[in-house]
Amino acid sequence: MNRGRFTIRGERYLSLEAVAECYQVEAAWVWQVYEHGLLGRGEDVGGTIVVAAAMLERMAVIRRLSLLGAADLALVEVLLDEMG
C-alpha cells in the first residue's frame, strides 16, 4: 500500500485513515465526517475509501469548528455553507 496516498485520474487522493493521521483524530470520526458528506465524493480503491487531497483544507476547517464546540456535523455543515 502507498501509506494511504493514491493518484486517480491525475489527482491526488488520501485514505480516510491517512486523513485521520494528518489531523491526529480518530479514524472513526473522519468516517463520520465522510458519511455526512462533508468531504465530497470519495473513491473505493480495493476496499479503501479515499478522498481528494484537495479536501484537506476543508477538513482543517471542520477540525477547527469541532474544536470550537461545533461537534454536531449538521451544524458544521451549516457553518461551512455560510462560509462559502
OpenMM code with the backbone's topology and positions (N, CA, C; nanometers):
from openmm import Vec3, app, unit

residues = "MET ASN ARG GLY ARG PHE THR ILE ARG GLY GLU ARG TYR LEU SER LEU GLU ALA VAL ALA GLU CYS TYR GLN VAL GLU ALA ALA TRP VAL TRP GLN VAL TYR GLU HIS GLY LEU LEU GLY ARG GLY GLU ASP VAL GLY GLY THR ILE VAL VAL ALA ALA ALA MET LEU GLU ARG MET ALA VAL ILE ARG ARG LEU SER LEU LEU GLY ALA ALA ASP LEU ALA LEU VAL GLU VAL LEU LEU ASP GLU MET GLY".split()
positions = [
    Vec3(0.0845, -0.1196, 0.0000),
    Vec3(0.0000, 0.0000, 0.0000),
    Vec3(0.0875, 0.1240, 0.0000),
    Vec3(0.0354, 0.2347, -0.0475),
    Vec3(0.1097, 0.3604, -0.0607),
    Vec3(0.1001, 0.4470, 0.0637),
    Vec3(0.0824, 0.3848, 0.1787),
    Vec3(0.0670, 0.4593, 0.3035),
    Vec3(-0.0516, 0.5550, 0.2958),
    Vec3(-0.1559, 0.5133, 0.2252),
    Vec3(-0.2789, 0.5910, 0.2208),
    Vec3(-0.2837, 0.6973, 0.1145),
    Vec3(-0.1850, 0.7001, 0.0248),
    Vec3(-0.1818, 0.8022, -0.0819),
    Vec3(-0.1997, 0.7351, -0.2174),
    Vec3(-0.2855, 0.7938, -0.2988),
    Vec3(-0.3188, 0.7363, -0.4283),
    Vec3(-0.3288, 0.8476, -0.5322),
    Vec3(-0.3126, 0.8110, -0.6586),
    Vec3(-0.3366, 0.9027, -0.7690),
    Vec3(-0.4447, 0.8401, -0.8563),
    Vec3(-0.5525, 0.9154, -0.8767),
    Vec3(-0.6649, 0.8697, -0.9581),
    Vec3(-0.6939, 0.9783, -1.0600),
    Vec3(-0.6929, 0.9407, -1.1875),
    Vec3(-0.7171, 1.0357, -1.2967),
    Vec3(-0.6313, 1.1618, -1.2810),
    Vec3(-0.5061, 1.1410, -1.2403),
    Vec3(-0.4128, 1.2523, -1.2268),
    Vec3(-0.4299, 1.3378, -1.1033),
    Vec3(-0.5225, 1.3021, -1.0157),
    Vec3(-0.5485, 1.3798, -0.8943),
    Vec3(-0.5041, 1.2996, -0.7725),
    Vec3(-0.4504, 1.3689, -0.6720),
    Vec3(-0.4047, 1.3027, -0.5510),
    Vec3(-0.5222, 1.2760, -0.4568),
    Vec3(-0.5205, 1.1580, -0.3970),
    Vec3(-0.6231, 1.1152, -0.3016),
    Vec3(-0.5552, 1.0587, -0.1772),
    Vec3(-0.6261, 1.0659, -0.0656),
    Vec3(-0.5788, 1.0091, 0.0599),
    Vec3(-0.6862, 0.9195, 0.1186),
    Vec3(-0.6434, 0.8120, 0.1829),
    Vec3(-0.7395, 0.7271, 0.2531),
    Vec3(-0.7937, 0.8043, 0.3732),
    Vec3(-0.9099, 0.7644, 0.4188),
    Vec3(-0.9677, 0.8286, 0.5366),
    Vec3(-0.8760, 0.8094, 0.6579),
    Vec3(-0.8097, 0.6959, 0.6637),
    Vec3(-0.7160, 0.6709, 0.7730),
    Vec3(-0.5973, 0.7676, 0.7669),
    Vec3(-0.5480, 0.7959, 0.6462),
    Vec3(-0.4372, 0.8908, 0.6306),
    Vec3(-0.4816, 1.0318, 0.6690),
    Vec3(-0.6055, 1.0664, 0.6360),
    Vec3(-0.6594, 1.1972, 0.6754),
    Vec3(-0.6643, 1.2056, 0.8281),
    Vec3(-0.7104, 1.0987, 0.8916),
    Vec3(-0.7174, 1.0960, 1.0386),
    Vec3(-0.5781, 1.1136, 1.0982),
    Vec3(-0.4809, 1.0496, 1.0384),
    Vec3(-0.3435, 1.0612, 1.0870),
    Vec3(-0.2916, 1.2045, 1.0712),
    Vec3(-0.3228, 1.2672, 0.9589),
    Vec3(-0.2802, 1.4064, 0.9346),
    Vec3(-0.3303, 1.5007, 1.0437),
    Vec3(-0.4544, 1.4793, 1.0867),
    Vec3(-0.5170, 1.5700, 1.1834),
    Vec3(-0.5181, 1.5147, 1.3256),
    Vec3(-0.4501, 1.4024, 1.3447),
    Vec3(-0.4383, 1.3395, 1.4762),
    Vec3(-0.5742, 1.3238, 1.5439),
    Vec3(-0.6672, 1.2646, 1.4680),
    Vec3(-0.8013, 1.2367, 1.5186),
    Vec3(-0.8314, 1.0891, 1.4948),
    Vec3(-0.9376, 1.0426, 1.5566),
    Vec3(-0.9803, 0.9037, 1.5390),
    Vec3(-1.0314, 0.8830, 1.3967),
    Vec3(-0.9930, 0.7702, 1.3379),
    Vec3(-1.0393, 0.7373, 1.2035),
    Vec3(-1.1920, 0.7279, 1.1995),
    Vec3(-1.2529, 0.6812, 1.3086),
    Vec3(-1.3994, 0.6698, 1.3142),
    Vec3(-1.4651, 0.8066, 1.2984),
    Vec3(-1.4040, 0.9114, 1.3528),
    Vec3(-1.4605, 1.0459, 1.3402),
    Vec3(-1.4508, 1.0936, 1.1954),
    Vec3(-1.3375, 1.0658, 1.1302),
    Vec3(-1.3227, 1.1035, 0.9882),
    Vec3(-1.4261, 1.0293, 0.9050),
    Vec3(-1.4515, 0.9023, 0.9374),
    Vec3(-1.5561, 0.8267, 0.8687),
    Vec3(-1.6912, 0.8946, 0.8855),
    Vec3(-1.7226, 0.9425, 1.0056),
    Vec3(-1.8494, 1.0129, 1.0288),
    Vec3(-1.8570, 1.1387, 0.9433),
    Vec3(-1.7492, 1.2126, 0.9390),
    Vec3(-1.7446, 1.3344, 0.8574),
    Vec3(-1.7684, 1.2988, 0.7110),
    Vec3(-1.7023, 1.1946, 0.6645),
    Vec3(-1.7183, 1.1495, 0.5260),
    Vec3(-1.8619, 1.1032, 0.4998),
    Vec3(-1.9145, 1.0200, 0.5881),
    Vec3(-2.0508, 0.9686, 0.5722),
    Vec3(-2.1543, 1.0807, 0.5722),
    Vec3(-2.1264, 1.1879, 0.6430),
    Vec3(-2.2162, 1.3028, 0.6452),
    Vec3(-2.2068, 1.3835, 0.5157),
    Vec3(-2.1113, 1.3501, 0.4307),
    Vec3(-2.0972, 1.4164, 0.3005),
    Vec3(-2.0106, 1.5411, 0.3022),
    Vec3(-1.9353, 1.5610, 0.4100),
    Vec3(-1.8585, 1.6846, 0.4224),
    Vec3(-1.7227, 1.6805, 0.3533),
    Vec3(-1.6830, 1.5637, 0.3027),
    Vec3(-1.5535, 1.5535, 0.2345),
    Vec3(-1.5684, 1.5224, 0.0864),
    Vec3(-1.6845, 1.5488, 0.0341),
    Vec3(-1.7062, 1.5267, -0.1080),
    Vec3(-1.7205, 1.3794, -0.1415),
    Vec3(-1.7223, 1.3539, -0.2686),
    Vec3(-1.7394, 1.2171, -0.3175),
    Vec3(-1.6059, 1.1445, -0.3085),
    Vec3(-1.6065, 1.0311, -0.2436),
    Vec3(-1.4858, 0.9503, -0.2329),
    Vec3(-1.4797, 0.8464, -0.3432),
    Vec3(-1.3699, 0.7755, -0.3447),
    Vec3(-1.3488, 0.6660, -0.4387),
    Vec3(-1.3161, 0.5417, -0.3575),
    Vec3(-1.3565, 0.4267, -0.4081),
    Vec3(-1.3229, 0.2999, -0.3449),
    Vec3(-1.2045, 0.2407, -0.4202),
    Vec3(-1.0935, 0.2240, -0.3512),
    Vec3(-0.9739, 0.1664, -0.4104),
    Vec3(-0.9444, 0.0362, -0.3363),
    Vec3(-0.9877, -0.0734, -0.3926),
    Vec3(-0.9637, -0.2031, -0.3308),
    Vec3(-1.0191, -0.2155, -0.1910),
    Vec3(-1.1350, -0.1580, -0.1659),
    Vec3(-1.1973, -0.1653, -0.0351),
    Vec3(-1.1570, -0.0530, 0.0597),
    Vec3(-1.0717, 0.0365, 0.0137),
    Vec3(-1.0297, 0.1520, 0.0930),
    Vec3(-1.0953, 0.2765, 0.0359),
    Vec3(-1.1644, 0.3514, 0.1198),
    Vec3(-1.2261, 0.4762, 0.0750),
    Vec3(-1.1203, 0.5860, 0.0783),
    Vec3(-1.1099, 0.6570, -0.0334),
    Vec3(-1.0143, 0.7675, -0.0432),
    Vec3(-1.0897, 0.8941, -0.0848),
    Vec3(-1.0370, 1.0089, -0.0414),
    Vec3(-1.0956, 1.1380, -0.0773),
    Vec3(-0.9867, 1.2243, -0.1392),
    Vec3(-1.0299, 1.3198, -0.2202),
    Vec3(-0.9353, 1.4082, -0.2881),
    Vec3(-0.8516, 1.4848, -0.1859),
    Vec3(-0.7224, 1.4910, -0.2101),
    Vec3(-0.6320, 1.5646, -0.1217),
    Vec3(-0.6724, 1.7115, -0.1138),
    Vec3(-0.7405, 1.7613, -0.2165),
    Vec3(-0.7882, 1.8997, -0.2167),
    Vec3(-0.8865, 1.9250, -0.1018),
    Vec3(-0.9428, 1.8189, -0.0452),
    Vec3(-1.0377, 1.8341, 0.0657),
    Vec3(-0.9686, 1.8540, 0.1998),
    Vec3(-0.8361, 1.8476, 0.2039),
    Vec3(-0.7650, 1.8641, 0.3307),
    Vec3(-0.7878, 2.0008, 0.3926),
    Vec3(-0.7951, 2.1039, 0.3106),
    Vec3(-0.8227, 2.2373, 0.3658),
    Vec3(-0.9607, 2.2397, 0.4307),
    Vec3(-1.0573, 2.1785, 0.3654),
    Vec3(-1.1930, 2.1716, 0.4218),
    Vec3(-1.1900, 2.0910, 0.5520),
    Vec3(-1.1133, 1.9836, 0.5541),
    Vec3(-1.1019, 1.9038, 0.6754),
    Vec3(-1.0406, 1.9855, 0.7886),
    Vec3(-0.9462, 2.0711, 0.7567),
    Vec3(-0.8854, 2.1574, 0.8583),
    Vec3(-0.9905, 2.2490, 0.9197),
    Vec3(-1.0783, 2.3033, 0.8367),
    Vec3(-1.1855, 2.3901, 0.8864),
    Vec3(-1.2817, 2.3093, 0.9731),
    Vec3(-1.3171, 2.1897, 0.9283),
    Vec3(-1.4074, 2.1038, 1.0051),
    Vec3(-1.3453, 2.0724, 1.1406),
    Vec3(-1.2175, 2.0439, 1.1415),
    Vec3(-1.1473, 2.0130, 1.2673),
    Vec3(-1.1493, 2.1342, 1.3606),
    Vec3(-1.1202, 2.2518, 1.3065),
    Vec3(-1.1223, 2.3733, 1.3905),
    Vec3(-1.2607, 2.3980, 1.4464),
    Vec3(-1.3635, 2.3832, 1.3635),
    Vec3(-1.5005, 2.4032, 1.4110),
    Vec3(-1.5342, 2.3039, 1.5217),
    Vec3(-1.4894, 2.1808, 1.5062),
    Vec3(-1.5191, 2.0813, 1.6102),
    Vec3(-1.4472, 2.1158, 1.7397),
    Vec3(-1.3269, 2.1691, 1.7300),
    Vec3(-1.2529, 2.2088, 1.8500),
    Vec3(-1.3176, 2.3287, 1.9184),
    Vec3(-1.3891, 2.4094, 1.8412),
    Vec3(-1.4580, 2.5264, 1.8962),
    Vec3(-1.5951, 2.4910, 1.9527),
    Vec3(-1.6292, 2.3633, 1.9493),
    Vec3(-1.7531, 2.3207, 2.0110),
    Vec3(-1.8642, 2.2837, 1.9152),
    Vec3(-1.8405, 2.2924, 1.7854),
    Vec3(-1.9427, 2.2549, 1.6879),
    Vec3(-1.9311, 2.1053, 1.6601),
    Vec3(-1.9653, 2.0247, 1.7604),
    Vec3(-1.9490, 1.8802, 1.7499),
    Vec3(-2.0533, 1.8163, 1.6592),
    Vec3(-2.1690, 1.8770, 1.6459),
    Vec3(-2.2763, 1.8234, 1.5626),
    Vec3(-2.2409, 1.8487, 1.4162),
    Vec3(-2.2290, 1.7419, 1.3382),
    Vec3(-2.1876, 1.7567, 1.1982),
    Vec3(-2.2905, 1.8328, 1.1149),
    Vec3(-2.4169, 1.8279, 1.1521),
    Vec3(-2.5179, 1.9074, 1.0813),
    Vec3(-2.4902, 2.0561, 1.1006),
    Vec3(-2.4503, 2.0953, 1.2211),
    Vec3(-2.4141, 2.2344, 1.2475),
    Vec3(-2.2878, 2.2717, 1.1710),
    Vec3(-2.1906, 2.1826, 1.1674),
    Vec3(-2.0680, 2.2073, 1.0900),
    Vec3(-2.1038, 2.2307, 0.9436),
    Vec3(-2.1934, 2.1499, 0.8906),
    Vec3(-2.2345, 2.1647, 0.7507),
    Vec3(-2.2952, 2.3028, 0.7253),
    Vec3(-2.3813, 2.3482, 0.8155),
    Vec3(-2.4435, 2.4814, 0.8024),
    Vec3(-2.3358, 2.5885, 0.8071),
    Vec3(-2.2446, 2.5780, 0.9014),
    Vec3(-2.1372, 2.6758, 0.9122),
    Vec3(-2.0494, 2.6788, 0.7886),
    Vec3(-2.0190, 2.5627, 0.7333),
    Vec3(-1.9383, 2.5563, 0.6113),
    Vec3(-2.0110, 2.6222, 0.4954),
    Vec3(-2.1414, 2.5982, 0.4845),
    Vec3(-2.2209, 2.6605, 0.3785),
    Vec3(-2.2201, 2.8131, 0.3917),
    Vec3(-2.2294, 2.8620, 0.5157),
    Vec3(-2.2287, 3.0057, 0.5379),
    Vec3(-2.0933, 3.0679, 0.5059),
    Vec3(-1.9874, 2.9904, 0.5261),
    Vec3(-1.8526, 3.0394, 0.4995),
    Vec3(-1.8234, 3.0433, 0.3498),
    Vec3(-1.9031, 2.9696, 0.2738),
    Vec3(-1.8836, 2.9697, 0.1288),
    Vec3(-1.8054, 2.8570, 0.0871),
] * unit.nanometer
topology = app.Topology()
chain = topology.addChain("A")
for resn in residues:
    res = topology.addResidue(resn, chain)
    for name in ("N", "CA", "C"):
        topology.addAtom(name, app.Element.getBySymbol(name[0]), res)
